[in-house]
Amino acid sequence: MPDVDGFKEAKKFHTDIPQKTEGFFLKGSNAYDWGLKNRLARIFNPDTGRTVMLAFDHGYFQGPTTGLERIDVSILPLIPYADTLMLTRGVLRTLIPPSVTKPIVVRASGGTSILKELSNEEIAVDMEDAIRLNVCAVAVQVFIGGEYEKQSIINMTRLVDMGTRYGIPTLAVTAVGKEMARDARYFRLATRICAELGAHYIKTYYVDEGFETVTAACPVPIVIAGGKKIPELDALKMAYNAIQQGASGVDMGRNIFQSEAPVAMIQAVRAVVHENETPEKAYELYQTLKNESGA
């Protein structure tokens, strides 16, 4: 029993100050459990509500992609400038130092290669292993309009169920087949379906016309995919336009690690995402950092 002699009665109840009940900063996320929101708050910067995700999970279906032949050489120098890392559990275990404290989004779907029908995926990571790896989210590909559309949607809903049980968000990645139109109408359909069925945030492509309708119609945060390598200024313009039209960040890979100066490029992307820097100013930053590094 504690010694109650000399016990001093608490007096600072601050009855004149109502307790605050703060809303969560991230779109559509206020009703989640504490742990799930805490993980999202590590992925998305609470000060800006945005994220720069560094994607280098390409090898799970296309092998050693250009720029990812040696992840230990090409990717590790970029990690300090990323908010979040998106990768496979194999690369995480073999190449990423456990001392890295960046939030991890692990690719959880797979099963086919570029030699086969890509939409024929299944869940490829057990949720217990995701917990073991201390991830902040799991990512699953969803092929709306693809040959195995239903299977990919069920993959996502199963991950949502399992992840919610343990407070781990699910990132739905909208895949676009060769025969599908990359327009706002399609992406409104794909992102809304994923959100309606429980995805906590969504990765999709930017389109020049009507992208603001995609973000407006989706009740959860959207991050844009970087897509194929394009000139640095064009990539910065894409990121800027997406952010200004409602995106909550980027999940960029090839436009960073295939750049002539990847470390400079990811810092320029950060300036656009977190500081609302114009593409032109961000490109000037890229050129300055590139020249300083001798790249």
Rosetta silent file (secondary structure, phi, psi, omega in degrees, C-alpha in Angstrom):
SEQUENCE: MPDVDGFKEAKKFHTDIPQKTEGFFLKGSNAYDWGLKNRLARIFNPDTGRTVMLAFDHGYFQGPTTGLERIDVSILPLIPYADTLMLTRGVLRTLIPPSVTKPIVVRASGGTSILKELSNEEIAVDMEDAIRLNVCAVAVQVFIGGEYEKQSIINMTRLVDMGTRYGIPTLAVTAVGKEMARDARYFRLATRICAELGAHYIKTYYVDEGFETVTAACPVPIVIAGGKKIPELDALKMAYNAIQQGASGVDMGRNIFQSEAPVAMIQAVRAVVHENETPEKAYELYQTLKNESGA
SCORE:     score description
SCORE:     0.000 S_00000001
   1 L     0.000  140.373  178.052    0.000    0.000    0.000 S_00000001
   2 L   -70.405  152.820  176.805    1.300    3.505   -0.728 S_00000001
   3 L   -78.286  113.865 -176.326    2.149    5.754    2.151 S_00000001
   4 L   -94.810   -0.159  177.796   -0.732    8.240    2.296 S_00000001
   5 L   -63.863  133.168  179.991    0.715   10.321    5.098 S_00000001
   6 L    74.086   14.606  179.797    1.148   13.837    3.898 S_00000001
   7 L   -60.706  130.106 -179.170   -0.898   13.099    0.778 S_00000001
   8 L  -101.207  123.077 -177.154   -1.604   16.323   -1.069 S_00000001
   9 L   -68.797  134.113  177.479   -5.008   16.562   -2.691 S_00000001
  10 L   -65.530  137.790 -176.649   -4.945   17.317   -6.418 S_00000001
  11 L  -127.448  -16.519 -173.358   -6.377   20.741   -7.166 S_00000001
  12 L   -89.496   73.769  179.170   -5.513   21.583  -10.781 S_00000001
  13 L   -87.495  -13.140  179.257   -8.627   20.328  -12.532 S_00000001
  14 L    49.988   52.632 -177.469   -8.753   23.325  -14.886 S_00000001
  15 L   -64.206  -15.812 -179.776  -12.537   23.391  -14.803 S_00000001
  16 L   -88.298   -2.661 -178.640  -12.508   26.572  -16.870 S_00000001
  17 L  -117.239  108.385  178.372  -10.815   24.846  -19.841 S_00000001
  18 L   -63.750  141.825  176.053  -12.991   22.414  -21.835 S_00000001
  19 L   -67.652  133.262 -179.633  -11.198   19.262  -22.968 S_00000001
  20 L   -81.160  139.713  170.997  -10.466   19.404  -26.670 S_00000001
  21 L  -118.400   94.636 -172.677  -11.677   16.673  -28.960 S_00000001
  22 L   -81.967  140.323  172.435   -9.564   17.183  -32.019 S_00000001
  23 L   -77.461  153.771  178.909  -10.504   15.884  -35.419 S_00000001
  24 L   -76.724  143.697 -169.716   -7.934   13.843  -37.320 S_00000001
  25 L   -73.813  -15.873 -170.447   -6.062   15.842  -39.954 S_00000001
  26 L   -98.853  135.390 -177.183   -6.425   13.327  -42.783 S_00000001
  27 L   -49.528  125.922  173.005   -9.374   13.242  -45.153 S_00000001
  28 L    70.793   11.862 -170.263  -12.014   10.655  -44.266 S_00000001
  29 L  -112.451    7.313 -170.405   -9.976    9.150  -41.434 S_00000001
  30 L   -69.017  -26.667 -174.443  -11.494   10.551  -38.247 S_00000001
  31 L   -90.232    3.069 -178.835  -13.491    7.435  -37.272 S_00000001
  32 L   -75.522  164.460  175.365  -10.563    4.996  -37.347 S_00000001
  33 L   -69.891  162.143 -174.748   -9.005    3.432  -34.270 S_00000001
  34 H   -57.443  -47.576 -176.255   -6.052    5.116  -32.585 S_00000001
  35 H   -62.874  -40.109  179.583   -3.416    2.706  -33.879 S_00000001
  36 H   -66.420  -42.870  177.712   -4.563    2.945  -37.474 S_00000001
  37 H   -65.562  -36.600  178.471   -4.605    6.731  -37.322 S_00000001
  38 H   -62.998  -40.289  177.259   -1.171    6.737  -35.706 S_00000001
  39 H   -66.518  -41.634  177.085    0.226    4.708  -38.595 S_00000001
  40 H   -62.894  -34.932  179.806   -1.393    7.035  -41.121 S_00000001
  41 H   -71.578  -15.403  173.127    0.105    9.993  -39.254 S_00000001
  42 H   -86.672  -32.612  177.761    3.529    8.475  -39.818 S_00000001
  43 H   -73.322  -45.507 -178.880    2.907    8.013  -43.543 S_00000001
  44 L  -103.076  132.142  178.986    1.396   11.491  -44.009 S_00000001
  45 E   -66.751  118.369 -178.649    3.084   14.525  -42.488 S_00000001
  46 L   -61.357  -23.968 -179.299    0.578   15.986  -39.970 S_00000001
  47 L   -73.465  -32.703 -177.697    1.847   19.511  -40.672 S_00000001
  48 L  -113.820  -18.808 -174.499    0.997   19.369  -44.383 S_00000001
  49 L    73.358   18.096 -173.908   -1.330   16.363  -44.632 S_00000001
  50 E  -129.932  167.989 -178.988    0.862   15.094  -47.464 S_00000001
  51 E  -144.678  147.458  167.376    3.483   12.450  -48.179 S_00000001
  52 E  -111.721  100.368  177.125    6.392   11.730  -50.472 S_00000001
  53 E   -90.197  135.559  176.777    6.401    7.972  -50.832 S_00000001
  54 E  -101.443  110.409 -176.010    9.432    6.407  -52.488 S_00000001
  55 E   -95.409  123.186  173.077    8.274    3.409  -54.521 S_00000001
  56 L  -144.276   43.797  178.634   10.770    0.698  -55.387 S_00000001
  57 L   -98.347   10.433 -172.501    8.605   -2.424  -55.332 S_00000001
  58 L   -58.996  -30.187 -175.537    8.723   -2.860  -59.127 S_00000001
  59 H   -64.796  -14.334 -176.644   10.780   -6.040  -58.945 S_00000001
  60 H   -67.775  -18.726  175.649    7.872   -8.090  -57.585 S_00000001
  61 H  -131.561  -13.443 -178.353    6.555   -8.524  -61.118 S_00000001
  62 H  -128.509   16.510  172.989    9.248   -7.206  -63.491 S_00000001
  63 L    68.427 -153.482 -175.096   12.532   -8.209  -61.904 S_00000001
  64 L   -73.519   85.582  179.682   15.601   -5.929  -61.723 S_00000001
  65 L   -61.425  148.869  176.832   14.102   -2.733  -63.140 S_00000001
  66 L   -54.217  125.134 -176.789   16.479   -0.103  -64.529 S_00000001
  67 L    97.472  -15.610  179.986   17.735    1.858  -61.547 S_00000001
  68 L  -118.016   18.420  178.787   16.915   -0.954  -59.130 S_00000001
  69 L   -60.803  -39.675  178.071   19.601   -3.425  -60.182 S_00000001
  70 L  -130.171   90.303 -177.107   21.387   -2.686  -56.890 S_00000001
  71 H   -61.344  -33.069  179.781   18.921   -1.269  -54.408 S_00000001
  72 H   -64.415  -27.846 -179.648   21.634   -0.993  -51.770 S_00000001
  73 H   -88.956  -43.467 -171.293   23.504    1.394  -54.068 S_00000001
  74 H   -89.200  -30.938 -171.778   20.679    3.354  -55.699 S_00000001
  75 L   -98.893  -38.610 -175.573   17.962    3.551  -53.045 S_00000001
  76 H   -55.961  -36.860  177.735   19.658    3.780  -49.652 S_00000001
  77 H   -67.449  -17.178 -178.454   20.991    7.334  -50.325 S_00000001
  78 H   -87.562  -20.064 -171.295   17.412    8.477  -51.051 S_00000001
  79 H   -57.058  -40.508 -179.381   15.833    7.195  -47.858 S_00000001
  80 H   -58.772  -22.230 -174.876   16.603   10.262  -45.680 S_00000001
  81 H   -99.335   -4.758  179.217   14.521   12.436  -48.033 S_00000001
  82 L   -92.873  148.296  172.006   11.464   10.179  -48.294 S_00000001
  83 L   -81.171  -33.343 -171.504    8.499   10.292  -45.919 S_00000001
  84 E  -147.895  146.361  176.456    7.601    6.669  -46.581 S_00000001
  85 E  -109.743  130.919  175.141    9.134    3.644  -48.277 S_00000001
  86 E  -115.191  117.968 -170.913    7.048    1.355  -50.496 S_00000001
  87 E  -157.915 -178.904  177.413    8.749   -1.953  -51.155 S_00000001
  88 L   -95.734  160.002 -179.040    8.524   -5.734  -50.893 S_00000001
  89 H   -67.627  -28.219  178.614    9.193   -7.723  -47.754 S_00000001
  90 H   -65.130  -44.525  178.019   12.096   -9.503  -49.455 S_00000001
  91 H   -68.485  -38.801  179.278   13.926   -6.245  -50.121 S_00000001
  92 H   -58.262  -46.348 -175.951   13.017   -4.931  -46.679 S_00000001
  93 H   -73.379  -33.104 -171.986   14.576   -7.922  -44.950 S_00000001
  94 H   -94.477  -25.830 -169.829   17.652   -8.237  -47.138 S_00000001
  95 H  -127.039  -17.563 -176.933   18.669   -4.677  -47.990 S_00000001
  96 L   -98.010  121.330 -178.682   17.088   -2.080  -45.687 S_00000001
  97 L   -60.896  136.174  178.132   18.945   -1.558  -42.391 S_00000001
  98 L   -62.445  -13.753  177.097   16.700   -2.153  -39.356 S_00000001
  99 L   -75.822  -12.622  176.503   17.966    1.159  -38.001 S_00000001
 100 L   -67.339  128.992 -176.648   15.882    2.939  -40.661 S_00000001
 101 L  -107.505    6.719  178.141   12.885    4.499  -38.915 S_00000001
 102 L   -65.885  145.122  176.543   10.907    5.599  -41.962 S_00000001
 103 L   -63.507  143.920 -175.049    7.368    4.200  -42.137 S_00000001
 104 E  -112.071  132.242  168.690    7.090    1.132  -44.340 S_00000001
 105 E  -114.122  117.453 -174.361    4.360    0.252  -46.836 S_00000001
 106 E  -102.837  135.382  175.870    4.840   -3.330  -47.943 S_00000001
 107 E   -66.917  121.406 -173.763    3.565   -4.772  -51.206 S_00000001
 108 L  -113.366   -1.879  177.072    1.129   -7.500  -50.160 S_00000001
 109 E  -115.643  157.130 -179.946   -0.244   -8.724  -53.495 S_00000001
 110 E   172.747 -172.828  176.967    1.476  -10.707  -56.222 S_00000001
 111 L   133.415  -15.200  178.394    1.568  -13.962  -58.086 S_00000001
 112 L  -133.590  162.466  178.786    2.217  -13.104  -61.732 S_00000001
 113 L  -115.095  178.095  177.630    5.028  -11.595  -63.788 S_00000001
 114 L   -64.452  -10.133  179.169    5.158   -9.358  -66.837 S_00000001
 115 L   -84.566   -9.290 -175.639    5.139  -12.593  -68.855 S_00000001
 116 L  -128.689 -173.818  177.136    1.570  -13.410  -67.789 S_00000001
 117 L   -73.013  112.363 -171.693   -1.776  -11.729  -67.112 S_00000001
 118 L   -66.788  -26.996 -176.519   -0.924   -9.224  -64.382 S_00000001
 119 L   -73.690   -7.640 -178.981   -4.434   -9.002  -62.946 S_00000001
 120 L   -85.471   59.961 -179.404   -4.283  -12.636  -61.811 S_00000001
 121 L  -101.408  161.864  171.467   -2.897  -11.708  -58.397 S_00000001
 122 E  -136.842  173.639  174.910   -3.616  -12.969  -54.911 S_00000001
 123 E   -68.671  127.848 -172.780   -2.639  -11.899  -51.422 S_00000001
 124 L  -118.262    3.419  178.647    1.031  -12.776  -51.098 S_00000001
 125 L  -133.754  127.164  177.847    1.888  -11.530  -47.591 S_00000001
 126 L   -74.820  141.560 -178.164    0.379  -12.820  -44.369 S_00000001
 127 H   -62.160  -32.231  177.026   -0.818  -10.097  -41.998 S_00000001
 128 H   -62.809  -36.660  178.152    1.151  -11.647  -39.150 S_00000001
 129 H   -70.546  -35.686  175.740    4.320  -11.180  -41.189 S_00000001
 130 H   -60.496  -41.417  176.945    3.357   -7.571  -41.878 S_00000001
 131 H   -64.320  -42.546  179.988    3.055   -7.068  -38.126 S_00000001
 132 H   -59.448  -33.407 -179.603    6.383   -8.816  -37.613 S_00000001
 133 L   -86.225   -1.804  176.687    7.928   -6.320  -40.038 S_00000001
 134 L    60.569   41.384 -177.100    6.373   -3.391  -38.157 S_00000001
 135 L   -77.326  159.745  176.276    4.808   -1.953  -41.304 S_00000001
 136 L   -98.656  -15.407  176.622    2.586    1.121  -41.386 S_00000001
 137 E  -165.114  159.894  172.136    0.422   -0.092  -44.295 S_00000001
 138 E  -116.134  144.862 -177.098   -0.032   -2.923  -46.771 S_00000001
 139 E  -115.654  138.536 -178.665   -0.485   -2.290  -50.508 S_00000001
 140 E  -136.361  138.072  178.762   -2.632   -4.296  -52.900 S_00000001
 141 E   -81.629  136.686  178.651   -3.144   -3.947  -56.640 S_00000001
 142 E  -125.054  123.075 -173.086   -6.762   -3.537  -57.800 S_00000001
 143 L  -107.498   77.816  178.131   -7.571   -4.148  -61.470 S_00000001
 144 L   -68.813  121.873 -177.259  -10.889   -2.435  -62.147 S_00000001
 145 L    87.915   -3.503  179.760  -11.979   -3.608  -65.594 S_00000001
 146 L   -81.485  170.816 -178.728   -9.232   -6.236  -65.736 S_00000001
 147 L   -59.279  -37.963 -178.925   -9.700   -9.915  -66.487 S_00000001
 148 L  -110.200   42.575 -178.584   -9.458  -10.787  -62.792 S_00000001
 149 H   -53.155  -54.157 -175.828  -11.226   -7.694  -61.485 S_00000001
 150 H   -58.667  -44.524 -179.068  -13.355   -9.507  -58.888 S_00000001
 151 H   -59.905  -42.328 -178.318  -10.399  -11.468  -57.528 S_00000001
 152 H   -69.223  -35.031  176.779   -8.326   -8.321  -57.094 S_00000001
 153 H   -66.308  -42.656  178.649  -11.193   -6.523  -55.348 S_00000001
 154 H   -65.388  -37.031  173.657  -11.673   -9.446  -52.957 S_00000001
 155 H   -53.827  -47.084 -178.272   -7.918   -9.424  -52.299 S_00000001
 156 H   -63.181  -46.486 -177.313   -8.269   -5.796  -51.223 S_00000001
 157 H   -65.673  -33.979  177.047  -11.313   -6.370  -49.005 S_00000001
 158 H   -65.905  -41.118  177.700   -9.612   -9.292  -47.285 S_00000001
 159 H   -66.269  -40.173  177.010   -6.575   -7.126  -46.541 S_00000001
 160 H   -58.343  -45.872 -179.969   -8.834   -4.337  -45.267 S_00000001
 161 H   -62.088  -48.299 -177.429  -10.519   -6.799  -42.890 S_00000001
 162 H   -68.563  -40.699 -178.671   -7.268   -8.295  -41.653 S_00000001
 163 H   -67.974  -41.044  179.713   -5.480   -4.966  -41.419 S_00000001
 164 H   -61.885  -33.720  178.664   -8.294   -3.216  -39.571 S_00000001
 165 H   -59.209  -31.328 -176.423   -8.209   -5.998  -36.999 S_00000001
 166 H  -114.602    8.840  177.994   -4.644   -5.004  -36.142 S_00000001
 167 L    76.446   28.938 -179.105   -4.732   -1.280  -36.912 S_00000001
 168 L  -112.344  119.279 -178.847   -2.834   -1.503  -40.217 S_00000001
 169 L   -67.266  156.864  174.731   -4.119    0.617  -43.149 S_00000001
 170 E  -113.852  127.523  173.501   -4.578   -0.758  -46.646 S_00000001
 171 E   -98.239  118.957  175.734   -3.347    1.148  -49.695 S_00000001
 172 E   -92.287  127.885 -178.564   -5.291    0.252  -52.840 S_00000001
 173 E  -108.279  115.255 -177.806   -3.256    0.691  -56.018 S_00000001
 174 E   -81.830  118.044 -179.973   -5.380    1.166  -59.136 S_00000001
 175 L   -95.184  147.373 -178.546   -3.859   -0.679  -62.072 S_00000001
 176 L  -122.095  118.343  177.615   -4.615    0.268  -65.654 S_00000001
 177 L   -73.312  165.755 -176.486   -4.569   -2.354  -68.391 S_00000001
 178 L   -61.965  -29.807 -175.347   -3.294   -1.653  -71.894 S_00000001
 179 L   -91.433   -0.131 -174.884   -6.805   -1.530  -73.316 S_00000001
 180 L   -93.956  144.783  178.329   -8.226    0.832  -70.679 S_00000001
 181 L   -78.259  127.481  177.142   -8.683    4.564  -71.138 S_00000001
 182 L   -89.590   81.604 -179.981   -6.592    6.626  -68.743 S_00000001
 183 L  -136.222  170.492 -175.759   -9.126    9.357  -68.123 S_00000001
 184 H   -60.994  -35.834 -179.583  -10.890   10.971  -65.189 S_00000001
 185 H   -60.274  -45.866  179.036  -14.033    8.912  -65.735 S_00000001
 186 H   -65.016  -44.908 -176.283  -12.137    5.646  -65.300 S_00000001
 187 H   -71.107  -29.361  171.451  -10.164    6.852  -62.297 S_00000001
 188 H   -61.359  -43.124  178.841  -13.310    8.188  -60.608 S_00000001
 189 H   -62.993  -52.415 -174.076  -14.758    4.703  -60.980 S_00000001
 190 H   -64.893  -46.280 -176.925  -11.664    2.843  -59.798 S_00000001
 191 H   -69.686  -37.408 -179.119  -10.814    5.057  -56.798 S_00000001
 192 H   -67.189  -40.701  177.629  -14.406    5.299  -55.601 S_00000001
 193 H   -60.110  -45.591 -179.781  -14.881    1.519  -55.691 S_00000001
 194 H   -61.772  -42.840 -179.856  -11.714    1.026  -53.634 S_00000001
 195 H   -67.331  -42.795 -179.047  -12.788    3.645  -51.094 S_00000001
 196 H   -60.882  -32.000 -177.291  -16.339    2.323  -50.845 S_00000001
 197 L   -94.717    9.185  165.986  -15.002   -1.151  -50.057 S_00000001
 198 L   113.012   -2.014  178.026  -12.733    0.079  -47.279 S_00000001
 199 L   -59.411  139.223 -176.236   -9.322    1.116  -48.618 S_00000001
 200 L   -85.231  -28.267  166.825   -7.785    3.672  -46.268 S_00000001
 201 E  -157.070  165.795 -166.183   -5.950    5.531  -49.026 S_00000001
 202 E  -135.616  138.775  173.925   -5.483    5.062  -52.743 S_00000001
 203 E  -105.980  127.037  179.901   -2.702    5.311  -55.291 S_00000001
 204 E  -146.051 -179.991 -177.907   -3.788    6.252  -58.790 S_00000001
 205 L   -95.070  150.571  174.331   -2.571    8.063  -61.886 S_00000001
 206 L   -84.528  141.741  173.516   -2.758   11.749  -62.628 S_00000001
 207 L  -127.155  147.507 -174.533   -4.655   12.898  -65.710 S_00000001
 208 L   -68.724  -32.647 -176.618   -4.487   16.358  -67.260 S_00000001
 209 L  -112.088  119.657  172.416   -8.237   16.811  -67.609 S_00000001
 210 L    84.272   13.974 -178.212  -10.628   16.424  -64.689 S_00000001
 211 H   -63.610  -31.294  179.106   -8.262   15.130  -62.024 S_00000001
 212 H   -61.862  -25.860  177.080   -9.873   17.438  -59.474 S_00000001
 213 H   -75.209  -27.603  176.757  -13.105   15.449  -59.964 S_00000001
 214 H   -67.641  -48.646 -179.684  -11.237   12.242  -59.093 S_00000001
 215 H   -68.812  -35.830 -179.246   -9.995   13.617  -55.766 S_00000001
 216 H   -67.012  -35.637 -176.006  -13.327   15.322  -55.022 S_00000001
 217 H   -84.530   -7.585 -177.978  -15.306   12.103  -55.570 S_00000001
 218 L  -102.605  121.631 -174.603  -12.978    9.964  -53.448 S_00000001
 219 L   -80.166    0.020  177.474  -13.655   10.144  -49.685 S_00000001
 220 L  -124.763  165.439 -176.515  -10.143    9.022  -48.679 S_00000001
 221 L   -62.188  146.348  175.081   -6.696   10.441  -49.519 S_00000001
 222 E  -118.113  133.471  167.673   -5.229    9.905  -52.981 S_00000001
 223 E  -114.623  146.983 -177.187   -1.530    9.776  -53.809 S_00000001
 224 E   -96.577  146.194  173.307   -0.433    9.777  -57.418 S_00000001
 225 E   -78.034  143.888  177.690    1.792    7.241  -59.113 S_00000001
 226 L   -73.695  -32.749 -179.840    4.846    8.638  -60.839 S_00000001
 227 L    73.862 -158.823 -177.551    4.506    6.285  -63.792 S_00000001
 228 L   -67.158  157.962  179.775    7.103    5.965  -66.513 S_00000001
 229 L   -63.707  128.578  174.327   10.216    8.143  -66.551 S_00000001
 230 L  -130.162  167.142  178.663    9.599   11.577  -68.027 S_00000001
 231 L   -54.439  147.693 -173.400   11.805   14.712  -68.021 S_00000001
 232 H   -55.438  -45.483 -179.503   12.374   16.085  -64.530 S_00000001
 233 H   -62.575  -39.127  178.561   10.510   19.353  -65.091 S_00000001
 234 H   -65.047  -38.997  178.332    7.520   17.469  -66.477 S_00000001
 235 H   -64.963  -39.307  178.524    7.495   15.152  -63.445 S_00000001
 236 H   -68.256  -36.805  176.417    7.568   18.165  -61.112 S_00000001
 237 H   -64.595  -41.564  178.427    4.714   19.786  -63.055 S_00000001
 238 H   -61.245  -46.722  179.430    2.686   16.590  -62.734 S_00000001
 239 H   -62.177  -43.898 -179.183    3.285   16.441  -58.983 S_00000001
 240 H   -62.368  -48.912 -179.042    2.440   20.117  -58.564 S_00000001
 241 H   -61.102  -40.698  179.669   -0.774   19.922  -60.575 S_00000001
 242 H   -63.344  -44.121  179.499   -1.896   16.823  -58.700 S_00000001
 243 H   -63.658  -44.820 -179.091   -1.293   18.452  -55.313 S_00000001
 244 H   -66.340  -21.208 -179.174   -3.077   21.633  -56.337 S_00000001
 245 L  -103.181   18.882  168.452   -6.018   19.537  -57.532 S_00000001
 246 L   108.746   -1.118  176.737   -6.482   17.655  -54.283 S_00000001
 247 L   -70.210  150.939 -179.427   -3.914   14.857  -54.123 S_00000001
 248 L  -101.542   16.926  177.778   -2.386   14.151  -50.716 S_00000001
 249 E   146.969 -172.539  179.255    1.031   13.288  -52.040 S_00000001
 250 E  -128.114  152.136  169.354    2.995   11.221  -54.512 S_00000001
 251 E  -123.175   86.527 -167.509    4.235    7.648  -54.618 S_00000001
 252 E  -108.700  136.953  179.171    7.066    8.155  -57.068 S_00000001
 253 L  -124.895  -78.472 -173.327    9.692    5.683  -58.167 S_00000001
 254 H   -60.275  -33.338  179.609   11.151    5.772  -61.670 S_00000001
 255 H   -74.147   -4.368  172.399   10.959    9.560  -61.931 S_00000001
 256 H  -107.956  -59.638 -171.958   13.247    9.680  -58.910 S_00000001
 257 H   -76.694  -13.260  173.363   15.615    6.710  -59.040 S_00000001
 258 L   -97.576    3.205  176.826   15.992    6.888  -62.860 S_00000001
 259 L   -68.938  157.677  175.750   16.754   10.613  -62.745 S_00000001
 260 L   -63.162  -29.065  179.565   20.250   11.828  -63.614 S_00000001
 261 L  -136.049   81.903 -173.538   20.488   13.095  -60.025 S_00000001
 262 H   -59.160  -40.290 -179.334   18.095   11.059  -57.846 S_00000001
 263 H   -65.262  -39.633  177.006   19.007   12.724  -54.532 S_00000001
 264 H   -67.328  -38.993 -176.512   18.439   16.160  -56.041 S_00000001
 265 H   -67.124  -43.219 -178.288   15.190   15.037  -57.658 S_00000001
 266 H   -66.962  -30.849  176.227   13.583   13.680  -54.505 S_00000001
 267 H   -70.697  -34.671  176.060   14.388   16.946  -52.709 S_00000001
 268 H   -67.299  -39.790  176.869   12.760   18.895  -55.540 S_00000001
 269 H   -63.042  -41.548  177.216    9.687   16.682  -55.285 S_00000001
 270 H   -58.692  -40.697 -179.484    9.562   17.338  -51.545 S_00000001
 271 H   -62.493  -38.404  178.448    9.598   21.082  -52.196 S_00000001
 272 H   -68.615  -45.957 -173.109    6.561   20.740  -54.458 S_00000001
 273 H   -73.197  -47.116 -171.973    4.634   18.438  -52.112 S_00000001
 274 H   -97.851  -19.858 -176.447    5.355   19.972  -48.722 S_00000001
 275 H  -116.477    4.742 -178.842    6.213   23.586  -49.542 S_00000001
 276 L    55.627   30.020  179.214    3.841   24.236  -52.487 S_00000001
 277 L   -67.791  144.237  177.945    6.884   25.228  -54.526 S_00000001
 278 L   -70.365  155.106  179.313    6.212   25.884  -58.200 S_00000001
 279 H   -57.742  -38.037 -178.568    7.608   23.344  -60.689 S_00000001
 280 H   -65.450  -44.541  177.875    9.960   25.953  -62.108 S_00000001
 281 H   -66.459  -39.644  178.547   11.417   26.855  -58.704 S_00000001
 282 H   -65.219  -35.554  178.399   11.656   23.180  -57.766 S_00000001
 283 H   -68.657  -36.356  174.232   13.467   22.489  -61.028 S_00000001
 284 H   -61.190  -41.793  176.782   15.930   25.269  -60.213 S_00000001
 285 H   -61.314  -43.759  178.252   16.523   23.563  -56.869 S_00000001
 286 H   -57.538  -47.259 -178.406   17.057   20.272  -58.693 S_00000001
 287 H   -64.384  -41.011  179.455   19.616   21.833  -61.016 S_00000001
 288 H   -61.864  -50.053 -179.602   21.449   23.527  -58.150 S_00000001
 289 H   -65.222  -36.437  177.529   21.665   20.342  -56.081 S_00000001
 290 H   -61.848  -46.204 -179.431   22.615   18.329  -59.133 S_00000001
 291 H   -65.949  -38.354 -179.936   25.492   20.690  -59.936 S_00000001
 292 H   -65.225  -33.394 -178.907   26.653   20.727  -56.319 S_00000001
 293 H   -83.871  -12.285 -178.818   26.799   16.939  -56.255 S_00000001
 294 L    75.795   15.743 -178.754   28.643   16.744  -59.560 S_00000001
 295 L   -69.194    0.000    0.000   26.060   14.331  -60.975 S_00000001
